[in-house]
Amino acid sequence: MADITIDESLCTGCGLCASACPDKFDMGDDNLAHVKDCDCDCDMNELAASCPVDAIKVSD
C-alpha cells in the first residue's frame, strides 16, 4: 500500500483533493488538507498529479 502525505508548507487549501476523494482527505480547521487514516478506492497517483501545488506526496 502506498504512503500518502500532504506537505502542509505547500498546501494552499484549495480543497481539490477533499472534493475528489473525501474518504481519504479532509479540510482541517487550519484550512489545509489532511490525510485520513483509512483505505479508499481513489487513485492516489492521479490525485497527486492533479494537485495544483504538488502538495500530495505518494511513496511506496
JOQUI-V132457 format. One record per residue. N is the residue number from 0. PSI is psi in degrees with one decimal (* if undefined). OMEGA is omega in degrees with one decimal (* if undefined). D_CENTER is the distance of its C-alpha to the mean C-alpha in whole Angstrom. Layout:
n = (N | N)
psi = (PSI | PSI)
omega = (OMEGA | OMEGA)
d_center = (D_CENTER | D_CENTER)
//
This chain:
n = (0 | 1 | 2 | 3 | 4 | 5 | 6 | 7 | 8 | 9 | 10 | 11 | 12 | 13 | 14 | 15 | 16 | 17 | 18 | 19 | 20 | 21 | 22 | 23 | 24 | 25 | 26 | 27 | 28 | 29 | 30 | 31 | 32 | 33 | 34 | 35 | 36 | 37 | 38 | 39 | 40 | 41 | 42 | 43 | 44 | 45 | 46 | 47 | 48 | 49 | 50 | 51 | 52 | 53 | 54 | 55 | 56 | 57 | 58 | 59)
psi = (139.8 | 149.3 | 124.6 | 128.7 | 163.3 | 125.9 | 101.9 | -18.1 | -18.2 | -29.5 | 131.9 | -1.8 | 30.8 | -24.7 | 3.7 | -45.0 | -42.1 | -33.1 | -39.1 | -32.5 | 74.7 | -16.3 | -25.3 | -27.5 | 147.7 | 164.0 | 125.4 | 175.1 | -19.6 | 5.7 | 24.9 | 156.3 | 146.8 | 146.9 | 129.4 | 147.3 | 81.0 | 165.7 | 151.3 | 172.4 | 4.2 | 148.6 | 101.2 | -35.3 | -39.1 | -42.5 | -43.1 | -41.7 | -27.1 | -9.5 | 123.4 | -16.7 | 12.3 | 39.2 | -20.2 | 123.8 | 132.3 | 126.0 | 152.9 | *)
omega = (-179.1 | 175.8 | -177.2 | 176.5 | 174.3 | 176.4 | -175.2 | 176.8 | 178.3 | -175.0 | 177.9 | 178.2 | -178.7 | 177.1 | -179.0 | -178.2 | 179.8 | 176.6 | -177.2 | -177.6 | -177.7 | 176.5 | -174.8 | -175.7 | 170.3 | 179.2 | -177.4 | 176.9 | 178.2 | -179.4 | 175.1 | 178.7 | 178.2 | -179.8 | 174.7 | 179.4 | -179.5 | 174.9 | 176.7 | -177.9 | -178.6 | 176.2 | -175.2 | 178.1 | 177.8 | 177.7 | 179.3 | -179.6 | -177.9 | 179.0 | -174.6 | -179.3 | 178.9 | -179.2 | -179.2 | -179.8 | 179.2 | 176.4 | -179.3 | *)
d_center = (15 | 13 | 11 | 7 | 7 | 6 | 9 | 10 | 13 | 12 | 9 | 12 | 10 | 11 | 9 | 8 | 5 | 7 | 10 | 9 | 8 | 9 | 10 | 7 | 5 | 8 | 10 | 12 | 15 | 15 | 13 | 10 | 6 | 6 | 6 | 9 | 12 | 12 | 13 | 12 | 13 | 11 | 11 | 8 | 10 | 11 | 7 | 7 | 11 | 10 | 8 | 11 | 11 | 10 | 8 | 5 | 8 | 9 | 13 | 15)
//
